[in-house]
Amino acid sequence: MSGRGAGGRGGGGRGRGQDSGRGGGGRGRGQDSGRGGGGRGRGQDSGRGQPSPSFPSGGGGGRGRGRDPSRGRGSSGPPPQVAPTQPPSPSATATSTSPVYHPSSSSTSPAYHPSSSSGAESLSKEVTQKLTLESQDAATAAPLPPSSSKAIRFPPRPGLGTVGRKCRVRANHFLVDVANRDLHHYDVSITPEVTSKKVNRIIMEQLTKLYKESHLGRRCPAYDGRKSLYTAGALPFESKEFVVKLMDEDRNRGSSSSARKERQFKVAIKLASKPDLHFLREFLCRRHFECPQETIQVLDVVLRAKPSENYTVVGRSFFSPQLGRKGELGNGIEYWMGYYQSLRPTQLGLSLNIDVSARSFYEPILVTEFVAKHFKYANLSRPLSDQDRIKLKKALKGVKIELNHMEYVRTYKIIGISREPTSQLSFTLDDKKTNVSVVQYFRDKYNIVLKYASLPALQCGSEAKPVYLPMELCRIVGGQRYTKKLNDQQVKALLKATCQRPRDREENINKMVRVNNFQGDDLVDKEFGIQVKKELALVDARVLPPPMLKYHDSGRERSVNPGFGAWNMINKKMVNGGKVDFWTCVNFSLEYANMSEDLCFELVKMCNSKGMVFCQTASIRIRSARPDRIDQALLDIHKESTGMKRPLQLLIIILPDQTGSYGKIKRICETELGIVSQCCQPKQAAKFSNQYFENLSLKINVKVGGRNTVLNDAIQRRIPRVSDYPTIIFGADVTHPQPGEDSSSSIAAVVASMDWPEVTKYRGIVSAQPHREEIIQDLYKTVQDPQRGVVQGGMIRELLVAFFKSTGQKPHRIIFYRDGVSEGQFSQVLLYEMDAIRKACASLQEGYLPHVTFVVVQKRHHTRLFPTEPNQTDRSGNIQAGTVVDTSICHPTEFDFYLNSHAGIQGTSKPTHYHVLYDENDFTADILQILTNNLCYTYARCTRSVSIVPPAYYAHLAAFRARYYVEDETSDSGSTGGRRARDRNFEVRPLPNIKDNVKDVMFYC
């Protein structure tokens, strides 16, 4: 392995030299060599067996790395029991007690000097230029020429991984071949403007029927439902306007033809561009750097054209009762089966990713039936309460209903619910004189006697000119997606209905491909020459070996080598048991009011048996309290413990029998009182299960500062790119408000490892930011203070300082796992967040910028992997834990992989997709894949390997916890007032500050 020394990236060209480090004005790579001088050189075996130089702040005007001769931690605390102790480095000893970074000529941080010396503010331009124009250090393949100077260059794949047992799996990717066609893209403008894609498609379908022979050169165009039309060859014009007439089916269905209203549309078609298949082929053959997204878009629209006409479209998915069974979810909601479809460039070529899917829809029932189901009413003759009326308005606003009591069917959109019962509503007739009640109007005009006049009416039309319709005459139009948040019962019902074993899911995916019958679609096959294979792709994979996990030496089992992604705590003790001297318990359950003492006795016994030092007796009396007195009870406990100068290290809380208090309890404890708490569900706790107490002990241990287990390789200093120099591992995520919340803040969370070399303890920070904003805003920030002037801060800076306080070391490397970023946001997120990381580092010490690896973690994708041999599965029938794929279905040129790090429990396992957007640490495929997989075994809350790398998982938990701080858990979702979701300019309500003693531990676990 190569280290980097003083100097690093400097002037000159590229050169290779034997027995030289990186220096001498050239670029080079050497084994076990320091990087020095003013440039880059390539050398073999230089400096082997000799101590590498430390990292000075200056030198060479560039960036450098080198092996720190001393690997000891700082003197900020005793090392863990299993960690080998070594003398701390001189620099660590000198600075370990200091809470801030100090520039020093003997600093152990790698040097980085921006082009300008003005510090953090000068970095934005430099970061942008580096990301845009420079090739990455990690590239081992020949550099690909950028086709655009604005294109951001992500690191090329540094080769394929080789570690692990080889196997083959099937992936739900279907290879696509495209014949050579002369693709043309035309802009479409429809006047008057239509917002419905469905109506737009009808208009363009009619246009094609009318003008295909006469004006379209017999071409069959593919239309995206909005502004784009694609053809496999030029139309006989560059710009032309057409007139299309449609009968207004919606208004007068079933009426006489003379009464039907005809609508006229002008459709302007104008040539926009000529997407070139040649560039797509060059990209897939890795001879062209930038992905020709427009060309892929054309082919994607073609493949989606027929399903878009036949099925209900939701994003990239299609749903219909024809595609599988449908079933009730309760409360007037049902689920439809369907499939997801997306065209992607891969190493195999173009691939169509198809996966089965399910979504919730409104049942096509009378609104009165919906009310009865939604509120579980047996009797609809009584009026709705104000609370239920508001809930109903939230549930139905925007829903289309149809009236069929007239000669023809007419549809409306619900805009509200009347405040008064239908029996009290009246309106003025068209003569503008006669006032008539709604009940009388329907009796006189339609001979309909309303049965449920005590219910409010549906308000349609407009606010200025409302139309009131009785609920019992209105039927919900079928095929409308339910976009509100599902309740717990609905989620369970949906999961139960759609959970499929791998074999069943694979068969259903094959069924969807057969139903699609792309080869029988003239537009796909004949017009555009697209062929879709009918078999799932066969992919080379590897099963990575599990890591050795270290437990305490006093246990009967000092270590474990997990099999199939799971193990247990039998005969093992936590590697670092936490100490709890001051604790108590409060019970808010009325049904289980007498179990507090026994529960605490068993829980304390379990914690002590697993290696914790947990005082047998509570420091203040264990008590019960009423669930409506939560605030006061918690405040009393806090006052009593602090008054006795015994501030609680842990509060055990038995939750109320009714759900809805958890968020409030956590908010009070963590942001107001500074209490670390462990909540217990009364029904689960009352079982007194050993497994339950064992799981609680794992969570409690990390909440009081302990460690459950550590990677043996971390203790032995054998983790490449982590163990050699002080390394900090970040996890970051942004959670957005639930569907229907149109003005709530999004919440960002960043966690970072606070222990090196163990990398198991993660400190978390949370921050509110504008609604639906994906980029994390507070990674680095400056605030103007009247006394101190410009004050630098932000999440990254705070965590780097905390790492320094904890270890006495400055991180030489940053590994940043970023969750929740879609492909379309890669460039934007990378540019902004890398810039913020750079500025945060430089704000601590001029020239201090450690080497960064930025990895996006994606769970929201539709790739599934299926075993090909029965003996290659786990107990659930899924592929085995540790299965990794970096071939075939991965990106043609960039550094990405799919990792199934967990063992399946039920349904089909979903691998996590990792995509490296930036890498200065020269990760190979094997090193990053093994590191990521091994970290998945260090998740604190269970003795299982988890599906997503723990730093990203912890960030998600922290963000989810913070939402409780600002939202009432019991409040009804789906606010209908206030700002639109697209309005991000409203004032963001800051989160309440988490108390420091709470932040010091993994409180979010």
TITIKOL-547278 format. One record per residue (C-alpha): residue in one letter; x, y, z. Coordinates in steps of 0.5 Angstrom, whole numbers, padded with zeros to 4 digits, always signed. Example, Ala and Ser with C-alpha at 12.3 -4.5 7.8 and 13.67 -1.06 7.14 Angstrom:
# TITIKOL-547278
A+0025-0009+0016S+0027-0002+0014
END
This chain:
# TITIKOL-547278
M+0000+0000+0000S+0002+0007-0002G+0003+0013+0003R+0003+0020+0002G+0008+0025+0005A+0010+0032+0005G+0008+0035-0002G+0004+0031-0006R+0000+0035-0012G+0005+0040-0015G+0007+0042-0022G+0010+0039-0028G+0008+0033-0032R+0008+0026-0031G+0014+0021-0030R+0015+0014-0028G+0022+0013-0024Q+0024+0007-0020D+0026+0008-0013S+0023+0014-0013G+0017+0017-0008R+0012+0021-0011G+0016+0027-0013G+0021+0030-0018G+0016+0034-0022G+0013+0028-0025R+0007+0024-0023G+0008+0017-0021R+0005+0011-0016G+0010+0007-0011Q+0009+0001-0007D+0010+0003+0000S+0013+0010-0002G+0011+0017+0001R+0009+0022-0004G+0013+0028-0003G+0017+0033-0008G+0013+0038-0012G+0009+0033-0017R+0008+0026-0018G+0013+0020-0020R+0012+0012-0020G+0016+0008-0016Q+0017+0001-0013D+0019-0001-0006S+0022+0006-0005G+0023+0007+0003R+0021+0000+0005G+0022-0002+0012Q+0024+0006+0014P+0019+0010+0017S+0015+0015+0013P+0016+0022+0014S+0010+0025+0018F+0005+0030+0015P+0008+0038+0015S+0003+0043+0014G+0007+0046+0009G+0011+0043+0004G+0011+0043-0004G+0005+0047-0005G+0000+0041-0006R-0003+0035-0003G+0001+0029+0000R+0000+0023+0005G+0005+0019+0009R+0004+0013+0014D+0004+0016+0021P+0010+0013+0025S+0006+0012+0031R-0001+0009+0031G-0003+0010+0038R-0009+0014+0040G-0009+0021+0044S-0009+0021+0051S-0016+0023+0052G-0018+0017+0056P-0017+0010+0057P-0017+0005+0051P-0022+0000+0050Q-0020-0007+0054V-0019-0011+0048A-0015-0005+0044P-0007-0006+0044T-0004+0000+0047Q+0002+0004+0044P+0005+0010+0045P+0001+0016+0043S+0005+0020+0037P+0008+0027+0040S+0003+0031+0036A-0003+0027+0039T+0000+0028+0046A+0001+0035+0045T-0006+0037+0043S-0010+0031+0046T-0013+0036+0051S-0014+0042+0047P-0021+0042+0044V-0019+0046+0038Y-0015+0045+0032H-0008+0049+0032P-0004+0050+0026S+0003+0047+0027S+0009+0045+0023S+0009+0038+0026S+0002+0037+0024T+0000+0030+0023S-0005+0032+0018P-0004+0032+0010A-0003+0038+0007Y-0007+0041+0002H-0006+0049+0000P-0012+0052-0004S-0010+0056-0010S-0011+0062-0007S-0009+0063+0001S-0016+0066+0003G-0018+0060+0007A-0025+0057+0006E-0028+0062+0002S-0023+0060-0004L-0025+0053-0004S-0032+0053-0008K-0029+0055-0015E-0023+0050-0014V-0027+0044-0012T-0032+0045-0018Q-0026+0046-0023K-0023+0039-0020L-0030+0035-0020T-0031+0038-0027L-0024+0038-0031E-0019+0033-0027S-0019+0026-0028Q-0019+0022-0021D-0013+0020-0018A-0016+0013-0017A-0017+0012-0024T-0013+0006-0026A-0016+0005-0033A-0014+0010-0039P-0018+0017-0038L-0024+0018-0042P-0025+0024-0045P-0030+0029-0043S-0035+0030-0048S-0037+0037-0045S-0033+0041-0040K-0039+0042-0036A-0040+0035-0035I-0038+0032-0028R-0033+0026-0028F-0035+0021-0023P-0029+0016-0021P-0028+0011-0026R-0028+0004-0024P-0022+0002-0021G-0022-0006-0023L-0027-0011-0021G-0027-0014-0014T-0024-0021-0014V-0025-0023-0006G-0030-0028-0004R-0033-0035-0007K-0036-0034-0014C-0043-0036-0016R-0048-0033-0021V-0055-0030-0020R-0061-0028-0024A-0062-0020-0024N-0069-0017-0026H-0066-0014-0032F-0068-0015-0039L-0063-0014-0045V-0065-0009-0050D-0062-0009-0057V-0064-0003-0062A-0063-0003-0069N-0060+0003-0073R-0066+0009-0073D-0065+0016-0075L-0068+0019-0068H-0072+0025-0068H-0074+0029-0062Y-0080+0034-0063D-0083+0039-0059V-0091+0039-0058S-0095+0045-0056I-0102+0044-0054T-0107+0050-0054P-0111+0051-0050E-0106+0048-0045V-0108+0041-0042T-0106+0039-0035S-0108+0031-0036K-0103+0027-0039K-0109+0022-0041V-0112+0027-0045N-0106+0029-0048R-0105+0022-0050I-0112+0022-0053I-0111+0028-0057M-0104+0026-0060E-0107+0019-0061Q-0113+0022-0065L-0108+0027-0069T-0104+0021-0071K-0110+0017-0074L-0112+0023-0078Y-0106+0026-0081K-0101+0019-0081E-0102+0018-0088S-0103+0025-0090H-0098+0029-0086L-0093+0025-0082G-0090+0021-0087R-0093+0014-0085R-0089+0015-0078C-0092+0012-0072P-0089+0017-0066A-0088+0016-0059Y-0091+0021-0054D-0089+0022-0047G-0096+0026-0045R-0093+0032-0044K-0088+0036-0049S-0084+0031-0053L-0085+0027-0059Y-0080+0022-0062T-0080+0019-0069A-0076+0014-0072G-0074+0018-0078A-0076+0025-0080L-0083+0028-0081P-0084+0031-0087F-0084+0038-0084E-0079+0042-0079S-0085+0046-0076K-0093+0045-0077E-0099+0046-0073F-0105+0041-0073V-0113+0042-0071V-0116+0036-0067K-0123+0036-0065L-0125+0032-0059M-0132+0030-0056D-0132+0032-0049E-0133+0025-0046D-0133+0027-0039R-0138+0032-0039N-0144+0029-0043R-0142+0021-0043G-0149+0017-0045S-0153+0024-0047S-0155+0025-0054S-0150+0026-0060S-0153+0033-0061A-0152+0035-0054R-0145+0033-0053K-0140+0038-0053E-0134+0038-0058R-0127+0041-0056Q-0122+0044-0061F-0115+0044-0060K-0109+0047-0064V-0103+0042-0064A-0096+0045-0066I-0090+0040-0067K-0083+0043-0068L-0077+0040-0069A-0072+0040-0063S-0066+0036-0064K-0064+0029-0067P-0061+0024-0061D-0056+0020-0064L-0056+0012-0063H-0048+0013-0065F-0046+0016-0058L-0050+0011-0054R-0046+0006-0057E-0040+0009-0056F-0042+0010-0049L-0044+0003-0048C-0037+0001-0051R-0034+0006-0046R-0031+0010-0052H-0035+0016-0050F-0035+0019-0043E-0042+0023-0042C-0048+0018-0042P-0053+0021-0048Q-0059+0021-0043E-0063+0024-0049T-0062+0018-0053I-0064+0013-0047Q-0070+0018-0046V-0073+0017-0053L-0072+0009-0052D-0075+0009-0045V-0081+0013-0048V-0082+0008-0054L-0082+0002-0049R-0087+0006-0044A-0092+0008-0050K-0097+0002-0050P-0097+0001-0042S-0098+0008-0041E-0105+0008-0045N-0107+0001-0042Y-0105+0002-0035T-0105+0007-0029V-0099+0011-0029V-0095+0013-0023G-0088+0015-0024R-0084+0010-0027S-0090+0004-0025F-0096+0002-0028F-0102-0001-0024S-0108-0004-0026P-0113-0010-0024Q-0111-0013-0030L-0104-0014-0028G-0106-0018-0021R-0110-0019-0015K-0113-0013-0012G-0115-0013-0004E-0117-0008+0001L-0113-0005+0006G-0118-0002+0010N-0121+0005+0011G-0124+0005+0004I-0117+0004+0001E-0115-0002-0003Y-0108-0004-0007W-0107-0005-0014M-0101-0010-0017G-0097-0007-0022Y-0090-0007-0025Y-0084-0002-0025Q-0080-0001-0031S-0074+0003-0033L-0069+0003-0038R-0061+0003-0036P-0054+0003-0039T-0050-0003-0036Q-0044-0006-0037L-0048-0011-0041G-0051-0006-0046L-0058-0003-0045S-0062-0006-0040L-0070-0006-0038N-0070-0006-0031I-0077-0009-0029D-0080-0011-0022V-0087-0012-0019S-0090-0007-0015A-0096-0005-0011R-0100+0002-0009S-0106+0004-0005F-0112+0007-0009Y-0119+0009-0007E-0124+0004-0007P-0129+0006-0013I-0135+0006-0008L-0140+0011-0006V-0137+0017-0001T-0142+0014+0004E-0139+0008+0004F-0132+0011+0004V-0135+0015+0010A-0137+0008+0014K-0131+0005+0012H-0126+0010+0014F-0129+0012+0021K-0132+0005+0022Y-0139+0008+0023A-0145+0003+0023N-0150+0008+0023L-0149+0014+0018S-0156+0018+0020R-0152+0022+0026P-0148+0028+0024L-0140+0028+0023S-0136+0031+0029D-0132+0037+0027Q-0126+0033+0028D-0128+0027+0024R-0131+0032+0018I-0124+0035+0018K-0121+0029+0017L-0125+0027+0012K-0124+0033+0008K-0116+0032+0009A-0118+0025+0006L-0122+0027+0000K-0120+0033-0002G-0118+0033-0009V-0121+0026-0011K-0125+0026-0017I-0133+0023-0016E-0138+0022-0021L-0146+0023-0021N-0150+0018-0025H-0157+0020-0022M-0158+0024-0029E-0159+0022-0036Y-0151+0022-0037V-0145+0021-0032R-0142+0028-0030T-0135+0028-0026Y-0133+0033-0021K-0127+0034-0016I-0128+0035-0009I-0125+0042-0006G-0128+0041+0001I-0134+0039+0006S-0139+0043+0008R-0139+0045+0015E-0147+0044+0016P-0151+0038+0015T-0154+0037+0008S-0161+0038+0011Q-0159+0045+0013L-0156+0047+0006S-0159+0052+0001F-0158+0055-0006T-0161+0060-0011L-0163+0057-0017D-0161+0060-0024D-0167+0065-0024K-0163+0068-0019K-0169+0069-0015T-0171+0062-0012N-0168+0060-0006V-0168+0052-0005S-0166+0047+0000V-0161+0042-0003V-0166+0036+0000Q-0172+0039-0004Y-0168+0040-0010F-0166+0033-0011R-0173+0031-0009D-0177+0036-0014K-0172+0035-0020Y-0170+0028-0019N-0175+0025-0015I-0169+0023-0010V-0171+0022-0003L-0164+0023+0001K-0163+0018+0006Y-0157+0021+0010A-0158+0029+0010S-0155+0029+0017L-0148+0028+0013P-0145+0034+0010A-0145+0035+0003L-0139+0035-0002Q-0136+0042-0004C-0134+0042-0011G-0134+0047-0017S-0130+0053-0014E-0130+0057-0007A-0133+0063-0010K-0139+0059-0014P-0139+0052-0010V-0143+0046-0012Y-0146+0042-0006L-0147+0035-0008P-0150+0029-0003M-0145+0024-0001E-0150+0018-0002L-0150+0020-0010C-0143+0021-0011R-0138+0015-0013I-0131+0015-0012V-0128+0015-0019G-0124+0008-0020G-0116+0009-0021Q-0114+0014-0017R-0108+0014-0013Y-0108+0015-0005T-0102+0019-0003K-0103+0020+0004K-0099+0016+0009L-0102+0009+0011N-0103+0008+0018D-0100+0002+0021Q-0106-0003+0020Q-0106-0001+0012V-0098-0002+0012K-0098-0009+0015A-0104-0011+0010L-0100-0008+0004L-0094-0012+0006K-0098-0018+0008A-0101-0018+0001T-0095-0016-0003C-0089-0020+0001Q-0087-0025-0004R-0081-0031-0003P-0076-0030-0009R-0078-0036-0013D-0085-0033-0013R-0083-0026-0014E-0078-0028-0020E-0084-0032-0023N-0089-0025-0023I-0083-0021-0026N-0083-0026-0032K-0091-0026-0032M-0090-0018-0033V-0085-0019-0039R-0090-0024-0042V-0096-0019-0041N-0092-0013-0044N-0090-0017-0050F-0086-0012-0053Q-0084-0016-0059G-0092-0016-0061D-0092-0008-0060D-0091-0005-0067L-0089+0002-0065V-0083-0002-0061D-0081-0008-0065K-0083-0005-0072E-0082+0002-0072F-0076+0003-0067G-0073-0003-0068I-0072-0005-0061Q-0072-0012-0058V-0073-0014-0051K-0070-0021-0049K-0075-0025-0045E-0070-0028-0040L-0067-0025-0033A-0060-0023-0034L-0055-0028-0031V-0050-0024-0027D-0043-0026-0024A-0043-0025-0017R-0039-0027-0011V-0040-0028-0003L-0036-0024+0001P-0033-0028+0008P-0036-0025+0014P-0031-0021+0019M-0029-0024+0025L-0033-0020+0031K-0029-0019+0038Y-0032-0019+0044H-0030-0019+0051D-0024-0023+0054S-0028-0025+0060G-0033-0028+0056R-0033-0036+0054E-0033-0034+0047R-0028-0028+0046S-0030-0028+0038V-0035-0030+0033N-0035-0031+0026P-0042-0030+0024G-0045-0035+0019F-0051-0033+0014G-0051-0026+0017A-0053-0027+0024W-0051-0030+0031N-0053-0029+0038M-0050-0026+0045I-0050-0033+0048N-0043-0034+0052K-0041-0027+0050K-0040-0021+0053M-0040-0014+0051V-0033-0011+0048N-0034-0005+0053G-0039-0005+0058G-0042+0001+0060K-0043+0004+0067V-0049+0006+0070D-0049+0008+0077F-0055+0013+0077W-0062+0011+0074T-0069+0010+0075C-0076+0007+0072V-0082+0011+0071N-0088+0007+0069F-0094+0010+0065S-0098+0004+0063L-0104+0003+0067E-0106-0004+0064Y-0099-0007+0067A-0098-0002+0073N-0095-0007+0077M-0089-0010+0073S-0084-0004+0074E-0080-0007+0080D-0079-0014+0077L-0078-0011+0070C-0072-0007+0072F-0069-0013+0076E-0069-0018+0070L-0066-0012+0065V-0061-0010+0070K-0059-0017+0071M-0059-0018+0064C-0054-0012+0063N-0049-0014+0068S-0049-0021+0065K-0047-0019+0058G-0041-0015+0061M-0044-0008+0063V-0043-0005+0070F-0050-0003+0072C-0052-0001+0079Q-0057-0006+0082T-0061-0001+0086A-0064+0005+0083S-0061+0012+0085I-0068+0015+0086R-0075+0011+0087I-0078+0007+0081R-0085+0010+0080S-0092+0010+0076A-0095+0016+0073R-0101+0017+0069P-0101+0018+0062D-0104+0025+0062R-0098+0027+0066I-0092+0025+0062D-0089+0032+0062Q-0090+0033+0070A-0087+0026+0072L-0081+0027+0067L-0080+0034+0070D-0080+0031+0077I-0076+0026+0076H-0070+0031+0073K-0071+0035+0079E-0070+0030+0084S-0064+0027+0081T-0061+0033+0080G-0063+0036+0087M-0059+0030+0090K-0053+0031+0085R-0054+0024+0082P-0056+0026+0075L-0059+0020+0071Q-0055+0017+0066L-0061+0013+0064L-0068+0013+0065I-0072+0007+0063I-0079+0008+0061I-0085+0004+0060L-0090+0007+0055P-0097+0008+0056D-0102+0003+0053Q-0104+0007+0048T-0099+0009+0042G-0098+0017+0041S-0093+0019+0047Y-0086+0016+0045G-0085+0022+0041K-0087+0027+0046I-0083+0023+0051K-0076+0023+0047R-0077+0031+0046I-0078+0032+0053C-0072+0028+0055E-0067+0029+0050T-0068+0037+0048E-0071+0040+0055L-0068+0035+0061G-0062+0032+0058I-0064+0025+0060V-0062+0019+0056S-0068+0014+0056Q-0070+0007+0054C-0077+0006+0052C-0081-0001+0053Q-0087-0003+0050P-0091-0005+0056K-0094-0011+0052Q-0088-0014+0050A-0084-0012+0056A-0089-0016+0060K-0087-0023+0057F-0081-0022+0060S-0077-0026+0055N-0070-0027+0055Q-0069-0025+0048Y-0073-0018+0049F-0068-0016+0055E-0062-0018+0051N-0064-0014+0045L-0065-0008+0050S-0059-0009+0053L-0055-0008+0047K-0059-0001+0046I-0058+0001+0053N-0050-0001+0053V-0049+0004+0047K-0054+0009+0050V-0049+0010+0056G-0042+0010+0052G-0041+0003+0051R-0039-0002+0045N-0043-0008+0044T-0037-0011+0039V-0032-0009+0035L-0029-0012+0028N-0023-0016+0030D-0019-0013+0024A-0020-0006+0027I-0017-0008+0034Q-0011-0011+0030R-0010-0005+0025R-0012-0009+0019I-0017-0005+0016P-0014-0002+0009R-0015+0005+0008V-0018+0006+0015S-0013+0003+0020D-0007+0006+0018Y-0008+0013+0019P-0014+0017+0023T-0020+0016+0019I-0027+0019+0021I-0033+0015+0018F-0039+0020+0016G-0046+0018+0015A-0051+0023+0012D-0059+0023+0011V-0065+0027+0009T-0072+0025+0011H-0078+0029+0008P-0085+0030+0011Q-0090+0025+0010P-0094+0025+0004G-0099+0031+0005E-0095+0035+0009D-0094+0041+0005S-0090+0046+0009S-0086+0042+0014S-0079+0042+0014S-0074+0037+0012I-0069+0034+0017A-0062+0033+0015A-0058+0028+0020V-0050+0027+0020V-0047+0022+0024A-0039+0021+0025S-0035+0016+0028M-0032+0018+0035D-0027+0012+0036W-0021+0010+0032P-0019+0005+0030E-0025+0002+0033V-0030+0006+0028T-0036+0003+0032K-0039+0010+0036Y-0042+0015+0032R-0044+0022+0035G-0051+0025+0031I-0053+0032+0029V-0059+0034+0026S-0062+0040+0023A-0068+0043+0020Q-0068+0045+0013P-0073+0048+0007H-0079+0043+0005R-0076+0037+0000E-0069+0040+0000E-0065+0034-0001I-0058+0038-0001I-0056+0038+0007Q-0055+0046+0008D-0052+0046+0015L-0046+0042+0013Y-0042+0048+0013K-0044+0055+0015T-0042+0062+0017V-0046+0067+0022Q-0045+0074+0023D-0044+0075+0031P-0044+0083+0033Q-0038+0081+0038R-0034+0076+0035G-0035+0078+0027V-0036+0072+0023V-0037+0065+0026Q-0036+0059+0023G-0040+0053+0024G-0044+0047+0021M-0045+0040+0022I-0038+0037+0019R-0034+0042+0023E-0037+0040+0030L-0036+0033+0029L-0029+0034+0027V-0028+0038+0033A-0031+0032+0037F-0027+0027+0034F-0021+0031+0036K-0023+0031+0043S-0025+0024+0043T-0019+0021+0040G-0013+0027+0040Q-0012+0026+0033K-0014+0030+0027P-0017+0025+0021H-0013+0024+0015R-0018+0021+0012I-0026+0022+0011I-0031+0016+0008F-0037+0020+0007Y-0043+0015+0006R-0049+0019+0004D-0056+0016+0004G-0062+0018+0000V-0060+0021-0007S-0063+0020-0013E-0058+0019-0020G-0061+0026-0022Q-0058+0029-0016F-0051+0026-0016S-0048+0032-0019Q-0051+0038-0015V-0051+0034-0008L-0043+0032-0010L-0041+0039-0012Y-0045+0043-0006E-0043+0038+0000M-0036+0037-0002D-0035+0044-0002A-0038+0044+0005I-0033+0039+0007R-0027+0042+0004K-0029+0049+0007A-0031+0046+0014C-0024+0043+0014A-0020+0049+0012S-0024+0053+0017L-0021+0049+0023Q-0014+0050+0020E-0011+0053+0014G-0009+0048+0009Y-0012+0042+0013L-0016+0038+0008P-0016+0031+0009H-0017+0026+0003V-0025+0025+0002T-0028+0019-0001F-0036+0020-0002V-0040+0014-0003V-0048+0015-0005V-0052+0009-0001Q-0058+0008-0005K-0064+0003-0002R-0070+0006-0007H-0068+0002-0013H-0072-0004-0016T-0066-0009-0018R-0067-0015-0015L-0062-0021-0015F-0065-0029-0015P-0061-0035-0013T-0059-0040-0019E-0058-0046-0015P-0062-0048-0009N-0055-0049-0005Q-0053-0042-0005T-0059-0039-0001D-0060-0037+0006R-0066-0040+0010S-0071-0035+0007G-0069-0038+0000N-0066-0031-0002I-0058-0030-0004Q-0054-0031+0002A-0051-0025+0006G-0045-0022+0003T-0047-0023-0004V-0044-0017-0008V-0045-0015-0016D-0040-0010-0019T-0041-0013-0026S-0046-0014-0032I-0052-0010-0029C-0047-0004-0026H-0045+0002-0029P-0041+0002-0036T-0035+0006-0033E-0037+0009-0026F-0035+0006-0019D-0041+0002-0017F-0044-0004-0014Y-0050-0008-0011L-0049-0011-0004N-0053-0016-0001S-0050-0015+0006H-0056-0018+0010A-0060-0025+0011G-0067-0025+0009I-0072-0026+0014Q-0079-0026+0009G-0080-0023+0002T-0075-0022-0003S-0068-0019+0000K-0067-0012-0003P-0059-0011-0004T-0056-0004-0003H-0053+0000-0009Y-0047+0004-0007H-0044+0009-0012V-0037+0012-0011L-0038+0020-0013Y-0031+0022-0011D-0025+0018-0008E-0018+0021-0006N-0017+0015-0002D-0015+0010-0008F-0020+0005-0006T-0020-0001-0010A-0026-0005-0011D-0025-0011-0006I-0023-0006-0001L-0029-0001-0001Q-0034-0007-0002I-0030-0011+0004L-0030-0005+0009T-0038-0004+0007N-0040-0011+0008N-0036-0011+0015L-0039-0005+0018C-0046-0008+0017Y-0044-0013+0022T-0043-0007+0027Y-0050-0005+0028A-0051-0004+0035R-0058-0005+0036C-0058-0013+0034T-0054-0019+0033R-0055-0019+0025S-0052-0016+0019V-0056-0010+0017S-0058-0009+0010I-0055-0002+0009V-0048+0001+0012P-0049+0003+0019P-0047+0010+0019A-0052+0011+0014Y-0057+0007+0018Y-0056+0011+0024A-0056+0018+0020H-0063+0016+0018L-0065+0014+0025A-0063+0021+0028A-0067+0024+0023F-0073+0020+0024R-0072+0022+0032A-0071+0029+0030R-0078+0029+0027Y-0081+0028+0033Y-0078+0034+0036V-0082+0038+0031E-0089+0034+0030D-0094+0032+0034E-0094+0024+0033T-0102+0024+0034S-0103+0029+0029D-0107+0028+0023S-0103+0028+0017G-0104+0031+0011S-0105+0038+0012T-0109+0042+0007G-0108+0049+0009G-0102+0053+0008R-0097+0053+0003R-0096+0049-0003A-0090+0044-0003R-0086+0047-0008D-0086+0054-0004R-0079+0053+0000N-0079+0060+0002F-0083+0060+0008E-0079+0060+0015V-0076+0054+0017R-0077+0053+0024P-0070+0051+0027L-0070+0044+0031P-0070+0045+0039N-0062+0043+0041I-0061+0036+0044K-0057+0037+0050D-0050+0036+0050N-0050+0030+0055V-0055+0026+0050K-0051+0028+0044D-0045+0025+0047V-0048+0018+0046M-0052+0014+0041F-0058+0017+0044Y-0062+0015+0037C-0061+0007+0038
END
